[in-house]
Amino acid sequence: MMATEQIRLILIVALCVVSFLLWDAWQRDYGPKPPPPPTGAGQTVPDAASGSPASPGVDVPRAPEAPTTERTAAPSVGAGDGTAVPDRKIRVITDVLAVDIDTVGGTIASADLRSYPVSNDKPDEPFRLLDDTNPQSYFIAQSGLTGTPFAPNHHTRFESISDTYELADGADFVDVPLRWRSDDGVEVVRTYRFKRDDYLIDVRTGVVNGSEEAWRVAQYAQLQRGEPESEGGIFRTYTYTGGILSGPEKPYEKVDFSDMASQDVDRDVVGGWVAMIQHYFAAAWIPGSEDTNHYYSKSLPYDRFAIGVVGPVANVPPGGAEEFTLSLYVGPKIQERMQDVAPHLERTVDYGWLWLIAEPLFWLLSWIHGFVGNWGWAIIILTMLIKLAFFQLSATSYKSMARMRKLQPRIVALRERYTADKQRMNQAMMELYREEKINPLGGCLPILVQIPVFIALYWVLLESVELRQASFIGWLDDLSVHDPYFVLPIAMGLTMLIQQKLNPTPPDPMQARIMMALPFVFTFFFLFFPSGLVLYWFVNNVLSILQQWVITKKIVGDT
């Protein structure tokens, strides 16, 4: 292989990295803005507050035909057709959550994360994860009973003895009960339990059958949200927003909005969970781990989507009682918390296809942070450790580049001598490589080995909520957003220029111009990348320059 081909291979590797960054930053396809829903859409209830059957609508899933042996009927979803009534919201405040529960259906209509401000500029405004007021960020958690036309679902109005509940000082939890009673004596009490320093909400639904007929019902729960609009143009850093389904056979299965629009999920799974996730945050329904649960999804009007679960059927005889339980996680994607909630729930921290490498990197980064107490310095130390781990591979690459640099005058002379005879030029270059014991691929293969680690670390720094609004030094008060003064990306670009000077100059003028353009291309796109990512690239470049300079100085001498 001649020198030109070796340079071309290096160029391909560099362009692959650039292409990855461009793809990652490129805005996804634009879609039409969803029209605002009419007032009260999806919020229908029976004409009477109790006693009369709730209008089920077509967005209420049907109960399984048999408790666990037969397949659950596919849910059918729509807008409902009952009589609209004014909302009444119950406010629940804990140390970490501020939640609004709608008495219509007992729906979790909004959820503010009190420990996570919208931005550093608005420290007193908590981030709102669930929200039923904005069509562009519509996201709610619904639940109910299905199996009989009289069962209260998420269109049914419940009663509450209070409009406000707050976790008392010294208390470990606060319970929020909602009640519904039919004319023939069936009483349903749904109780939400909010715990201190916990984003997991326990939901218990008790059924007491005071009627003369048996009740055959199943519990269901679903997450409903609109597809968010793209933000940030071509400089938006893309992260996955959409549905997740987990079960023993597929612990982490993405069900994005296009999947829901084209085909319904219709599956029975033992245990499992279902979630809607976005950058840094998630909401997930977790049913019984021993039950055979039916999972479903549907496309809704107004560009909304639902994904949910129906539990097994229970037969409640006259005079009998039954209690259904499940849990709702609403909060940040903190791995150590989520792994205690349900198996594989921590996978919602979406590190992509390199998660097996990314998770140990995050563990190491967190371990370092436990000592230094600052995520910026933790990134620097982690970068140094990774550089140390690949020290020998990098040295091999830099030695190969240094030898190529030393041979550059002779390579240029061969190109000039055999300009009209490319075959003879290739033979002459191969003879030169054999004579000098140089492998033209020696500078590329070590770089290729390191690329998966670099990409995995990229996703760690991008996806970890711990870095959200984490300050470093001076003007860098949020490592999850771009440098407001562009100091760090410009410094990173300068380090790339220095690296270019240390590398052998491609003999082909066009290749040389392309290689020299790469630092400017990287700098341009890194201007709007999260500063934590740019910090990693900058430190890695500085360490690479030091190592490459020492090796080049030793092999080539003063140049």
C-alpha positions as CSV (number, residue, x, y, z in Angstrom):
1,M,0.0,0.0,0.0
2,M,1.5,3.4,-1.0
3,A,1.6,6.4,1.3
4,T,-1.3,8.1,-0.5
5,E,-3.5,5.1,0.4
6,Q,-2.3,5.2,4.0
7,I,-3.2,8.9,4.2
8,R,-6.5,8.2,2.6
9,L,-7.3,5.6,5.3
10,I,-6.5,8.1,8.0
11,L,-8.7,10.6,6.3
12,I,-11.6,8.2,6.1
13,V,-11.3,7.5,9.9
14,A,-11.3,11.2,10.6
15,L,-14.3,11.8,8.3
16,C,-16.2,8.9,10.0
17,V,-15.8,10.7,13.3
18,V,-16.9,13.9,11.8
19,S,-19.9,12.2,10.1
20,F,-20.9,10.7,13.5
21,L,-20.9,14.1,15.1
22,L,-22.8,15.7,12.2
23,W,-25.4,12.9,12.3
24,D,-25.8,13.2,16.0
25,A,-26.3,16.9,15.9
26,W,-28.5,17.0,12.8
27,Q,-32.1,17.8,13.4
28,R,-34.6,15.0,12.8
29,D,-37.2,15.4,10.1
30,Y,-39.6,18.3,10.6
31,G,-43.2,17.4,11.1
32,P,-46.4,19.4,11.0
33,K,-47.3,21.1,14.3
34,P,-50.1,19.3,16.0
35,P,-53.3,21.4,16.2
36,P,-54.3,22.3,19.8
37,P,-56.8,19.9,21.2
38,P,-60.3,21.1,22.0
39,T,-61.0,22.0,25.5
40,G,-61.7,18.8,27.6
41,A,-60.4,16.4,24.9
42,G,-59.8,13.1,26.4
43,Q,-61.4,14.2,29.7
44,T,-64.9,12.8,29.5
45,V,-66.9,11.4,32.4
46,P,-70.3,10.0,33.0
47,D,-73.3,12.3,33.4
48,A,-73.5,11.4,37.1
49,A,-70.6,11.5,39.5
50,S,-71.4,8.1,40.8
51,G,-73.7,5.3,40.1
52,S,-74.1,5.6,36.3
53,P,-71.7,3.8,34.1
54,A,-68.7,5.8,32.8
55,S,-68.6,6.3,29.1
56,P,-65.7,4.1,28.3
57,G,-64.6,5.9,25.1
58,V,-62.4,4.0,22.7
59,D,-59.2,4.9,24.5
60,V,-59.8,2.5,27.4
61,P,-58.1,-0.9,27.0
62,R,-60.3,-4.0,27.2
63,A,-59.7,-6.5,29.9
64,P,-58.2,-9.9,29.1
65,E,-60.6,-12.7,28.2
66,A,-59.1,-14.9,30.9
67,P,-56.9,-14.0,33.9
68,T,-53.6,-15.3,32.6
69,T,-54.1,-18.1,30.1
70,E,-55.7,-16.4,27.1
71,R,-54.3,-13.5,25.1
72,T,-55.5,-10.0,26.1
73,A,-57.7,-8.3,23.6
74,A,-55.9,-5.5,21.8
75,P,-56.8,-2.1,23.3
76,S,-58.6,0.5,21.2
77,V,-57.8,4.1,21.6
78,G,-59.6,7.4,20.8
79,A,-61.0,10.5,22.3
80,G,-64.0,9.3,24.3
81,D,-67.5,10.5,23.9
82,G,-68.9,11.4,27.4
83,T,-69.9,14.7,28.9
84,A,-67.1,17.1,29.6
85,V,-66.9,18.5,33.1
86,P,-64.6,21.2,34.7
87,D,-61.3,19.9,36.0
88,R,-60.6,19.8,39.7
89,K,-56.9,19.4,40.6
90,I,-55.5,18.0,43.8
91,R,-52.1,19.5,44.7
92,V,-49.6,17.1,46.3
93,I,-46.2,18.4,47.5
94,T,-43.3,16.4,48.8
95,D,-39.6,17.2,49.3
96,V,-38.9,16.2,45.6
97,L,-42.2,16.4,43.8
98,A,-45.1,18.8,43.2
99,V,-47.9,16.9,41.5
100,D,-51.4,17.8,40.3
101,I,-53.9,14.9,40.3
102,D,-57.1,15.4,38.2
103,T,-60.2,14.1,39.9
104,V,-61.4,13.2,36.4
105,G,-59.9,9.7,36.2
106,G,-57.3,10.3,38.9
107,T,-54.9,11.2,36.2
108,I,-51.4,12.5,37.1
109,A,-51.8,15.7,35.1
110,S,-48.6,17.5,36.0
111,A,-45.4,16.7,37.9
112,D,-42.7,19.2,38.8
113,L,-39.3,18.0,39.9
114,R,-38.4,20.3,42.7
115,S,-34.7,19.5,42.9
116,Y,-34.2,20.1,39.1
117,P,-34.7,23.7,38.1
118,V,-35.5,24.6,34.5
119,S,-32.1,26.3,34.2
120,N,-29.5,27.9,36.3
121,D,-31.0,31.3,35.3
122,K,-34.3,30.1,36.9
123,P,-33.3,28.3,40.1
124,D,-36.8,28.7,41.6
125,E,-38.7,27.3,38.6
126,P,-38.8,23.4,38.8
127,F,-38.6,21.3,35.7
128,R,-42.1,20.1,34.7
129,L,-42.0,16.5,33.4
130,L,-45.7,15.7,33.2
131,D,-47.9,18.5,31.8
132,D,-51.5,18.5,30.5
133,T,-51.6,22.2,29.6
134,N,-49.2,22.6,26.7
135,P,-50.0,20.8,23.4
136,Q,-46.3,20.7,22.5
137,S,-45.2,19.0,25.8
138,Y,-48.4,17.1,26.6
139,F,-47.5,14.2,28.9
140,I,-49.8,12.5,31.4
141,A,-50.1,9.3,33.4
142,Q,-53.5,7.6,33.4
143,S,-54.9,4.5,35.1
144,G,-58.2,2.8,35.8
145,L,-60.2,-0.4,35.8
146,T,-61.6,-2.2,32.8
147,G,-63.7,-5.4,32.3
148,T,-67.2,-4.2,33.0
149,P,-68.9,-1.1,31.5
150,F,-69.5,0.2,35.1
151,A,-65.8,0.1,36.1
152,P,-64.3,3.5,36.8
153,N,-61.7,4.4,34.2
154,H,-59.6,7.5,33.4
155,H,-62.8,9.3,32.3
156,T,-64.6,8.8,35.6
157,R,-64.9,11.5,38.2
158,F,-63.6,10.6,41.6
159,E,-64.1,12.4,44.9
160,S,-61.5,13.7,47.3
161,I,-61.8,15.0,50.8
162,S,-59.1,17.6,50.2
163,D,-57.6,19.7,47.5
164,T,-54.1,19.8,49.0
165,Y,-51.8,17.2,50.5
166,E,-48.3,17.9,51.7
167,L,-45.6,15.7,53.2
168,A,-45.4,16.7,56.8
169,D,-42.1,17.3,58.6
170,G,-40.7,14.1,59.9
171,A,-43.2,12.0,58.0
172,D,-42.0,9.2,55.6
173,F,-45.0,9.4,53.3
174,V,-48.3,11.0,52.5
175,D,-51.4,9.1,51.2
176,V,-53.9,10.7,48.7
177,P,-57.2,8.7,48.5
178,L,-59.7,9.1,45.7
179,R,-63.2,7.5,46.0
180,W,-65.9,6.4,43.6
181,R,-69.2,4.6,44.5
182,S,-71.8,3.2,42.2
183,D,-75.6,3.3,42.9
184,D,-75.6,-0.5,43.5
185,G,-73.0,-0.4,46.3
186,V,-69.6,-1.0,44.6
187,E,-66.9,1.2,46.1
188,V,-63.5,1.9,44.5
189,V,-60.7,3.7,46.5
190,R,-57.6,4.6,44.6
191,T,-54.7,5.6,46.9
192,Y,-51.5,7.3,45.8
193,R,-48.6,7.1,48.2
194,F,-45.8,9.6,47.9
195,K,-42.7,8.9,49.9
196,R,-39.9,11.1,51.2
197,D,-36.9,11.6,48.8
198,D,-38.5,9.2,46.4
199,Y,-39.8,9.6,42.8
200,L,-41.7,6.3,43.0
201,I,-45.4,6.6,43.6
202,D,-47.2,3.5,44.8
203,V,-50.8,3.2,43.5
204,R,-53.3,0.9,45.3
205,T,-56.8,0.4,44.0
206,G,-59.2,-1.3,46.4
207,V,-62.6,-2.7,45.1
208,V,-65.3,-3.5,47.6
209,N,-68.3,-5.2,45.9
210,G,-71.4,-4.3,47.8
211,S,-73.6,-5.2,44.8
212,E,-75.5,-8.4,44.1
213,E,-73.5,-9.1,40.9
214,A,-69.9,-10.3,40.6
215,W,-67.4,-7.8,39.2
216,R,-64.8,-9.1,36.7
217,V,-62.2,-6.3,36.4
218,A,-58.5,-5.7,35.6
219,Q,-56.3,-2.8,36.3
220,Y,-54.7,-0.8,33.5
221,A,-52.2,2.1,33.4
222,Q,-50.9,4.1,30.4
223,L,-48.7,7.0,29.6
224,Q,-50.0,9.4,27.0
225,R,-47.9,12.2,25.4
226,G,-47.5,14.2,22.2
227,E,-44.5,13.9,20.0
228,P,-42.3,16.8,20.9
229,E,-41.2,19.3,18.3
230,S,-37.6,19.4,17.2
231,E,-35.5,22.1,18.9
232,G,-32.2,23.7,18.3
233,G,-31.9,23.4,14.5
234,I,-28.8,21.6,13.1
235,F,-27.0,22.2,16.4
236,R,-29.4,20.2,18.5
237,T,-27.8,17.2,20.2
238,Y,-30.2,14.4,19.5
239,T,-31.3,12.1,22.3
240,Y,-34.1,9.5,22.2
241,T,-37.6,10.6,23.1
242,G,-40.3,7.9,23.0
243,G,-41.7,4.7,24.4
244,I,-39.8,1.8,26.1
245,L,-41.1,-1.7,26.7
246,S,-39.2,-4.1,29.0
247,G,-39.7,-7.9,29.6
248,P,-37.6,-11.0,30.3
249,E,-36.9,-11.7,26.6
250,K,-36.3,-8.0,25.6
251,P,-35.1,-6.1,28.6
252,Y,-34.9,-2.8,26.7
253,E,-37.0,-2.3,23.6
254,K,-37.6,1.1,22.0
255,V,-41.1,1.8,20.7
256,D,-40.8,5.2,19.1
257,F,-43.7,7.4,17.9
258,S,-43.4,6.2,14.3
259,D,-43.6,2.6,15.5
260,M,-46.8,3.4,17.4
261,A,-48.3,5.2,14.4
262,S,-47.6,2.3,12.1
263,Q,-48.4,-0.7,14.3
264,D,-49.9,-1.3,17.8
265,V,-47.9,-3.1,20.5
266,D,-50.0,-6.2,21.5
267,R,-48.0,-8.5,23.7
268,D,-48.3,-10.6,26.9
269,V,-45.2,-10.4,29.2
270,V,-44.5,-11.8,32.7
271,G,-43.6,-8.8,34.8
272,G,-41.9,-6.1,32.8
273,W,-42.6,-2.4,32.7
274,V,-43.5,0.4,30.2
275,A,-42.1,3.9,30.0
276,M,-41.9,7.1,28.1
277,I,-38.4,8.7,28.2
278,Q,-36.7,11.9,27.2
279,H,-33.4,13.5,27.7
280,Y,-32.5,13.2,31.4
281,F,-36.0,12.2,32.6
282,A,-38.5,9.4,32.5
283,A,-42.0,8.2,33.5
284,A,-42.6,4.5,33.9
285,W,-45.5,2.2,35.0
286,I,-44.3,-0.9,36.9
287,P,-46.9,-3.6,37.4
288,G,-46.6,-6.8,39.4
289,S,-43.4,-8.8,38.6
290,E,-45.1,-12.2,39.0
291,D,-48.2,-11.3,36.9
292,T,-48.7,-12.0,33.2
293,N,-49.4,-8.4,32.0
294,H,-50.6,-7.3,28.6
295,Y,-48.7,-4.4,27.0
296,Y,-50.2,-2.2,24.3
297,S,-49.7,1.0,22.4
298,K,-52.0,3.2,20.2
299,S,-51.9,6.3,18.1
300,L,-54.3,9.0,19.4
301,P,-55.9,12.0,17.8
302,Y,-54.1,15.3,18.0
303,D,-50.7,13.6,17.3
304,R,-50.6,11.9,20.7
305,F,-49.6,8.4,21.6
306,A,-50.3,6.0,24.4
307,I,-48.4,3.1,25.7
308,G,-49.6,1.0,28.6
309,V,-50.2,-2.2,30.5
310,V,-53.3,-4.2,31.5
311,G,-52.9,-6.5,34.5
312,P,-54.6,-9.9,35.1
313,V,-58.4,-10.1,35.6
314,A,-59.8,-10.5,39.1
315,N,-63.3,-11.8,39.9
316,V,-64.8,-9.9,42.8
317,P,-67.9,-11.8,44.1
318,P,-70.8,-10.0,45.8
319,G,-69.7,-9.0,49.3
320,G,-66.0,-9.6,48.3
321,A,-63.0,-7.3,48.0
322,E,-59.9,-7.0,45.9
323,E,-56.8,-4.8,45.8
324,F,-54.8,-3.9,42.7
325,T,-51.3,-2.5,43.0
326,L,-48.7,-1.0,40.7
327,S,-46.1,1.8,40.8
328,L,-45.3,4.9,38.8
329,Y,-41.8,6.3,38.5
330,V,-41.7,10.0,37.6
331,G,-38.3,11.6,37.8
332,P,-34.7,11.9,36.7
333,K,-32.9,9.0,35.2
334,I,-30.6,8.3,38.1
335,Q,-29.3,4.8,37.6
336,E,-28.7,3.8,41.3
337,R,-32.3,4.7,42.1
338,M,-33.9,3.1,39.1
339,Q,-32.1,-0.2,39.4
340,D,-33.8,-0.6,42.8
341,V,-37.3,0.1,41.3
342,A,-37.4,-2.6,38.5
343,P,-35.1,-4.8,36.6
344,H,-33.4,-3.0,33.7
345,L,-35.1,0.3,34.4
346,E,-31.7,2.0,34.6
347,R,-31.3,1.2,30.9
348,T,-33.6,4.2,30.3
349,V,-30.3,6.1,30.6
350,D,-29.9,5.6,26.9
351,Y,-26.2,5.0,26.1
352,G,-27.1,3.5,22.7
353,W,-25.6,0.3,21.2
354,L,-22.3,0.8,23.2
355,W,-24.0,0.6,26.6
356,L,-21.9,-2.3,27.7
357,I,-18.8,0.0,27.5
358,A,-20.7,3.2,28.6
359,E,-22.0,1.8,31.9
360,P,-18.5,1.0,33.4
361,L,-17.3,4.4,32.2
362,F,-20.1,6.1,34.0
363,W,-19.5,4.0,37.1
364,L,-15.8,5.1,37.1
365,L,-16.8,8.7,36.4
366,S,-19.2,8.7,39.4
367,W,-16.5,7.0,41.6
368,I,-14.1,9.8,40.8
369,H,-16.7,12.4,41.4
370,G,-17.2,10.9,44.9
371,F,-13.6,11.9,45.7
372,V,-13.2,15.3,43.9
373,G,-16.8,16.6,44.3
374,N,-16.8,18.3,40.9
375,W,-18.0,16.8,37.6
376,G,-15.6,18.9,35.5
377,W,-12.5,17.6,37.3
378,A,-14.0,14.1,37.3
379,I,-14.2,14.3,33.5
380,I,-10.5,15.5,33.3
381,I,-9.3,12.7,35.6
382,L,-11.4,10.1,33.7
383,T,-9.9,11.3,30.4
384,M,-6.4,10.9,31.8
385,L,-7.2,7.4,33.0
386,I,-8.5,6.5,29.5
387,K,-5.5,8.0,27.9
388,L,-3.3,6.0,30.3
389,A,-5.2,2.8,29.4
390,F,-4.5,3.4,25.7
391,F,-1.0,4.7,26.2
392,Q,0.8,1.9,24.3
393,L,-1.7,1.9,21.5
394,S,-1.4,5.6,21.1
395,A,2.4,5.3,21.2
396,T,2.3,2.8,18.4
397,S,0.2,5.1,16.3
398,Y,2.3,8.2,17.0
399,K,5.6,6.3,16.3
400,S,4.2,5.2,12.9
401,M,3.2,8.8,12.2
402,A,6.6,10.1,13.2
403,R,8.4,7.6,11.0
404,M,6.1,8.6,8.1
405,R,6.9,12.2,8.9
406,K,10.6,11.4,8.8
407,L,10.2,9.7,5.4
408,Q,8.1,12.5,4.0
409,P,10.9,14.1,1.8
410,R,11.7,10.7,0.3
411,I,8.0,10.0,-0.4
412,V,7.6,13.4,-2.1
413,A,10.6,12.7,-4.2
414,L,9.2,9.3,-5.3
415,R,5.9,10.9,-6.3
416,E,7.8,13.5,-8.4
417,R,10.0,10.9,-10.0
418,Y,7.2,8.5,-11.0
419,T,4.4,11.0,-11.6
420,A,3.5,9.4,-14.9
421,D,3.8,5.8,-13.7
422,K,1.6,5.1,-10.7
423,Q,2.3,1.4,-10.7
424,R,6.0,2.0,-10.4
425,M,5.5,4.6,-7.8
426,N,3.5,2.1,-5.7
427,Q,6.2,-0.5,-6.0
428,A,8.9,2.0,-5.0
429,M,6.9,3.1,-1.9
430,M,6.3,-0.5,-0.8
431,E,10.0,-1.1,-1.1
432,L,10.7,2.0,1.0
433,Y,8.3,0.8,3.7
434,R,10.0,-2.6,3.8
435,E,13.4,-1.1,3.9
436,E,12.4,1.2,6.8
437,K,10.2,-1.5,8.5
438,I,7.1,0.7,8.5
439,N,3.6,-0.5,8.5
440,P,1.4,2.0,6.6
441,L,-1.6,0.9,8.7
442,G,0.3,1.3,12.0
443,G,-1.0,4.8,12.6
444,C,-4.7,3.8,11.9
445,L,-5.4,0.5,13.6
446,P,-4.7,1.8,17.2
447,I,-7.1,4.7,16.5
448,L,-9.8,2.4,15.3
449,V,-9.6,0.3,18.5
450,Q,-10.1,3.4,20.6
451,I,-13.1,4.8,18.7
452,P,-15.8,2.6,20.5
453,V,-14.5,3.9,23.9
454,F,-14.6,7.5,22.7
455,I,-18.1,7.1,21.4
456,A,-19.3,5.4,24.6
457,L,-17.9,8.2,26.7
458,Y,-19.6,10.7,24.4
459,W,-22.9,9.1,25.3
460,V,-22.1,9.0,29.0
461,L,-21.4,12.7,29.1
462,L,-24.4,13.4,27.0
463,E,-27.0,11.3,28.8
464,S,-26.1,11.5,32.5
465,V,-28.5,13.7,34.4
466,E,-25.8,14.2,37.0
467,L,-24.0,16.5,34.6
468,R,-27.2,18.6,34.1
469,Q,-26.5,22.1,35.5
470,A,-23.2,20.9,37.0
471,S,-20.8,23.7,37.3
472,F,-17.0,23.5,36.7
473,I,-15.0,26.7,36.8
474,G,-15.6,30.3,36.2
475,W,-18.0,30.9,33.3
476,L,-18.7,27.1,32.9
477,D,-21.6,26.9,35.2
478,D,-23.5,24.1,33.4
479,L,-21.6,21.3,31.7
480,S,-24.8,20.1,29.9
481,V,-25.0,23.2,27.7
482,H,-22.6,24.9,25.3
483,D,-19.9,27.3,26.4
484,P,-21.6,30.7,26.4
485,Y,-18.4,32.4,25.4
486,F,-17.1,29.6,23.1
487,V,-13.7,29.7,24.8
488,L,-13.5,25.9,25.3
489,P,-14.5,24.9,21.7
490,I,-12.1,27.4,20.2
491,A,-9.3,26.1,22.5
492,M,-10.2,22.6,21.4
493,G,-9.9,23.7,17.8
494,L,-6.5,25.1,18.4
495,T,-5.3,21.8,19.9
496,M,-6.5,20.0,16.8
497,L,-4.5,22.4,14.6
498,I,-1.4,21.7,16.7
499,Q,-2.0,18.0,16.2
500,Q,-2.2,18.5,12.5
501,K,1.2,20.1,12.5
502,L,2.6,17.1,14.3
503,N,1.2,14.6,11.8
504,P,2.9,14.0,8.4
505,T,1.6,16.2,5.7
506,P,-0.3,14.3,3.0
507,P,1.6,14.5,-0.2
508,D,-1.6,15.1,-2.2
509,P,-2.6,18.8,-2.1
510,M,-6.3,18.1,-2.0
511,Q,-6.0,15.6,0.9
512,A,-3.8,18.1,2.7
513,R,-6.4,20.8,2.4
514,I,-9.2,18.5,3.6
515,M,-7.1,17.4,6.7
516,M,-6.4,21.1,7.5
517,A,-10.1,21.9,7.3
518,L,-11.1,19.3,9.9
519,P,-10.1,21.4,12.9
520,F,-12.3,24.2,11.7
521,V,-15.2,21.8,11.0
522,F,-14.9,20.3,14.4
523,T,-14.7,23.7,16.1
524,F,-17.8,25.0,14.2
525,F,-20.0,22.1,15.4
526,F,-18.5,21.9,18.9
527,L,-19.5,25.6,19.5
528,F,-22.9,24.4,20.4
529,F,-22.1,21.0,22.0
530,P,-22.4,20.5,25.7
531,S,-19.3,21.9,27.4
532,G,-18.7,18.6,29.3
533,L,-18.2,16.9,25.9
534,V,-15.9,19.6,24.6
535,L,-13.9,19.5,27.9
536,Y,-13.3,15.8,27.3
537,W,-12.1,16.4,23.7
538,F,-9.9,19.3,24.7
539,V,-8.2,17.4,27.5
540,N,-7.7,14.3,25.4
541,N,-6.2,16.5,22.6
542,V,-3.8,18.2,25.1
543,L,-2.6,14.8,26.4
544,S,-2.3,13.4,22.8
545,I,-0.2,16.5,21.8
546,L,2.2,15.9,24.7
547,Q,2.6,12.2,24.0
548,Q,2.9,12.7,20.2
549,W,5.4,15.6,20.6
550,V,7.7,13.5,22.8
551,I,7.6,10.6,20.4
552,T,8.1,12.7,17.3
553,K,11.0,14.6,18.9
554,K,12.7,11.3,19.8
555,I,12.2,9.7,16.3
556,V,12.4,12.7,14.0
557,G,14.5,15.2,16.0
558,D,14.1,18.9,15.5
559,T,11.8,19.6,12.5
